[in-house]
Amino acid sequence: MSGTRPPAAGSLLDVPVTLPAPDAPAARSARERIDGRAKPPGSLGVAEDLAVWWAGVRGTPDPPPPARPALVVLAGDHGVAARGVSAYPSEITAAMVRAFVSGGAAASVLARAADVELRVVDVAVDTDWAGVELPAAVTAGKVRRGSRPLDTEDAITADDLRAALALGSRLADALVDSGHDLLLTGDMGIGNTTPAAAVVAALTGAAAERVVGRGTGVDDAGLARKQRAVAAGLARLGPDGPGTGWEAVRRVGSADLAAMAALSVRAAWRRTPVLLDGVVSGAAALVAESVAPGAAAWFVAGHRSTEPAHGVALARLGLRPVLDLDLRLGEGTGALLALPVLRSAVLVTREMAALADVAALEPDLGGGR
């Protein structure tokens, strides 16, 4: 952002963030160029919109497709999991972090297939990793061991929030500085759809019953417990709500969600687009847009999760998902599955022949299609 000093990493609480807008002339030129290809205008549907979006965020009418995407999986545990809101125990979070490192997670497989660098970061996993060998990059930024139960107390402290924002900002800067042209956001944490739903409800005014879903597949009793937990968290906010997106994530969110929101804001500030995953990414994007208006212009929704809160968040953000495959795994898997669609959309609109060139091959060509 020329002429403006960037806010220091971690200062997002203190410095109003004025984001750059994507390049509107580049997007308009891309639309005109795509409309002139050898096809009826608009016949590639959303693929054309993706290519135009990509031109705007890359600042040129004819950009190549994403060449160096990176997926960041932010991991954390959640005290609200003790309320029985998940079908799995919290110990699974640490086990899955190890699976990411060893390359055995679903996102690991998809990242290899799509040639995406994958980074997993422990933001708030409830373990000290004693005796476990992990790369320093996984654990160096740890904010705390698990967020607190959001139904009875604030999920994290103000100091935790600052640390999480600094971590997310540093991650975005490191990835952009190393040449990555697209960031994908992913999550790992048992119980994390509960704080995501609570944050979405807090920022949109939706009732708990409207945003809470079955997450890992809880039964009716588990769904009721989850709804009660979110409703209790919202009641703690009072009739005036959280006030700001950062307060929402501090009081009824989590440290990992805060770090993801900060990463998303910082990426947008650095003119680097973000491909979102599911409900946790959607909640983080909603926070990002609330504290830095215009952030959503740098985001594209990879898919629509089965979690109701995700649909509410996407509607508020004005984002249309690329895929709708009934996904609910998280990890960044939906974003990874959407990435080939984005790449294909850019390639086909970039490399297909122009209608004028095709018409020139047959001088008598006329009429409609």
N, C-alpha and C positions, 0 to 999 in steps of 0.2 A: 504494500500500500504506500505508494511513493508520497514523500512529503510529510508522513505521519510517523511518529515514533511508536513502535509496537509496545503494547502493554507488557510489562514483565510477566513471566510465567508465574502463576499463582496470585496475581494481583487482580483477577477478574472481579473480585468482590468490591474493589475500591475504584477501579477505573471504568468509566462508561465505554463500552466497546462499540465503535462505529465501524461497521463492516463495509468492505468494498462490495459493489454489485457485480454480478457477472457481466460480461461484455455484450451489451444489447446490440450494437451494430454487427458484431460477429455472428450473433444468433440470427439476426434478420437476414444477413447475407447467406448463412447456412440454409435457412428456410427457402430462400429464393433459388439457391443452387439445387436443393433437393427437389423442389417443385419442377425443376427443369430436367430431371432425370427421365429415363425411358419408362415411364409408368404414369398412370393417372395420379394427379395430386392427392396426397393423403392416403394412398392405397396401402402403404406400409404401416398405417395406423400409429400406434404408440412408439414403434421403432423410429419413426421420423421425429417424434417429439424428443426421444432420448438423444438422437444425433444432434438435434438443435440445442438441447440443454448442454451437451458435451462441448459443442462449439462455443457456447457462451462462457462456460466455466474455464475453458482452456484459452479463450481470448483470441481465437482465430476461426475463420469460416470453414476451414478444411483441415481439422486436426486429425492426426493418427489416433487409433484406438488406444485405450489404456495400455501402457507398456510396462509399468512397474507398480502394480497395485500391492498394497500391504494390508493384511487383516490384523487388527489388534483385538485380542480377546481379554477382557478385563474381568478378573475373577474376585469373588467375595462371598462371604457367608452373611446370614441375616438372622438376627435374633428372633424374628417373627416365625421362623421355621419351627420353633419349639411349640407353636400353637397348633401344629398338625395341618399346615397349609400345603404341604407337599407329600407326594407319595414315596419320597425317598429321604433317607437320613442325611444330615449335613455333612457327614464324613465323605460323601460322594464328591463334594467340591474339590477337596484336596486330591482325591484319587484321579479326578478328571484333569486337574492341572498336570499331574504326572503323565497322563495319557497324551495330552497335547505335546509335552516335551518329547515323549518317545515317538510321536507321530501316529498314534493309534486312534485318536479321536476322529469323529466324522468330519469335522472341519479340517483336520490335518489331511485327510484323504482328498477332500475336494480342493484344498489349497494346492496340493501337489499337482493335481490334474489341471488346474487353471493357471499354474505358474505364478502363484501368489505367495509372497513372503508372509509367514505367520509368526506373530509375537504374542505370547501369553504373559500376562502381568498379574501378579498377586497384589491386589489392592487391599483386600480385607478378608483373606481366607483365615478361618479360625484354627490355625495350626502354626507351630513355630519351626516346622520342617527339620526338627532335630534328627540327625542321622540320615537325612535324605539329600542326595546330591542333585542340585538344580543349578542351572546357569544363573549367574548373579543378576542378569537383566530381568529374570522372573521375579525376584524377591526384593531387589534393592529399594523399590519405591513403596514398600508396604506401609499403609496408613494406620491400620489397626487390625486386631483379630476379631472379625465379625462386627457387623453393625448391630445396634441395640434393638429390642422389640418395639416396632413403631406404633403398636397399639396402646402402649402404656408410657412410653417416653420418647424423647427425640432420638432419632436413629443414630446420629453422629453429633459430635461437638463442633463448635465454631472452628477450633483449631484443626480438627479432622477435616472439615470442609476445605479449609485453606490448603492443607496438605494434599488433598485429593485433586483440587483444582491445579495446583502446581504440578502434580504428577501428570495429569492429562495434558496440560500445556506443554510440558517437556517432551512427552511422547510424540505429540503432533510435530513439534519443532524438529525433533531428531529424525523423524520419518521424512518430512518435507526437505530438510537439509541434505538428506542422503539420496534425494532424487526420486522419491516415490510420487507418482502423479495422481494416485487415487487411493483413498483410505477406506477400508471397510471396518465397521464396528461390530464386535461380537461380544457375547457375555458368557459367563459360567458361574453358577451359584445356586445351590438348592434354596428354593423359596423366593428367588428374585423376581418372579412375576407379581408377587404381592406388593413390594415397594413400587414396582413399575406402575401397577394399577393405581396405587394410592397417589402417586405423583401426577398421573394423568387426570385423575378425579380432582385433585387439588387445583390444578391449573385450568381445568375446563368447566368445573362446577357439576360434573356428572356424578350421579349417585353411585355408591359402592356396587349395588346390584347390576348396574349397567356396564361396569368396567371389569368386574372380576370374572375370570374364567377358570378352567380346570387345570391349567398349568401342566404338570407332569402326568395328569390323569387322575386327579383325586375323585373320590366318589361324592355322592350328594352331601354326606356329612362333612367331608373335607371342604367342599365348596362353600357350605354354610359357615364353617369356621373361618375360611378365608374372607368371606364377605364381612363377617363380624369384625375381624382384625382391621380390615381397611376402613370400615365405618367408624371404628373406635379411633383410628389414627386421624381421620378427617374431623371427628368431633373435637379432638384435642386442638385443632387449628382454630376453632371458633368460627363464628359467622362471617368474619371478615377474610377467612382463608389465610394462605401463607404469606401474602404480601409480595414476595418475589419468587422467581423460579429457584434461586439458590436456597431460600428459606424452605421451599417445598421439599427440595432434595435433602436438606439437612434434617428436617423434622420427620418426614414420613418416607424418605427415600433410603439411600445407602451410600457408602463411600465409593463403591465401584460405579454406581450410576452417576455420581458427581464427577468422577474422573472422566467418564465417557462424555458427559455434557461439555466439560472443559476442552477435551480433545476435539470435539465437534466444532466448538466456537473458534478455537485456535486454528484449526484447519481452514475454516472459512476465512478467517482473517488473513491467512497465508495464501489465499486464492487456490486452495486445494480442495477438490470436490470429495464428498463422502457418500459412499454407498451403504445405506442403512440395512440392518438385519430386521429382527422382529420387535416384540413389544418393549424390551428393555432399550434397544436402540431408538425406538419411537419415543419413549418417555424421555430419554436423554436429549433427543432432537427437539422435543417440545420445550424442555428447560432451556436449551440453547437459544431457541427462537424468542423465548420470553425475556431473556437477559440481553440478547443481542439481536434485535429485530433485523430481518434480512438474512439470517443464517440459513433458513430453509431453502433459499434460492440455490445454495451450494449442495443441497442434499437430493438424493434420489432414493426412493423406497424400493428395496430389493424385492420384497414380497409382503403379503398380508398374512399375519399370523392368525391362528384360530382364537387367540386371546382377544376378548372384546375391547379391552383398553387400547389395543393396537389400532383398530379401526377408528376409534374415537380420536386418537392422536393424529393419525394420518389425515382425517377429515379436517381437524383444526389447522394442520400444517399445509393443507392444500396439496398433498402429495398422492399421486396415483401409483399403486404398487406395480412393479414389473410382472411379478408372478403371484398366483393365488393357488397354492398347492396343498393347503391344509397343513402347513408346517408348524411345528411347535417345539422344535429341539433347541433353538438358540444356537450359541457357539459361533454365529456368523454364517451358518449353513445356507440360509435363505439368500444372503448377500452374495455368497460364492456361486450359488446356482443362477443368480441373476446376472452375474458378470459376463458370461458368454453371450447373453442376449444384448447387453450394452455394447460389447465389442463387435458383435455381428451387425448391430444397427449402424454403428459408425462406419464399418467397412463397406456395407452394401450401399449406403448412401454416398459414400466417398468414391467408390470404384466403379459403380455401374455406369453405363454409357449415358450420355446426355440425349434427350429426346431429339434435339436438332441434328445430332450426328447420326442417329438411327434413321431419321427421316431423309437425310441426305443420301443414304444408301438406296433409297427407292423414291425417285423424284415424283412418281405419281401417287405416293402414299397420301391418303386423305381420309376424312371421316373420323368418327369417334370410335371408342372401344367400349 
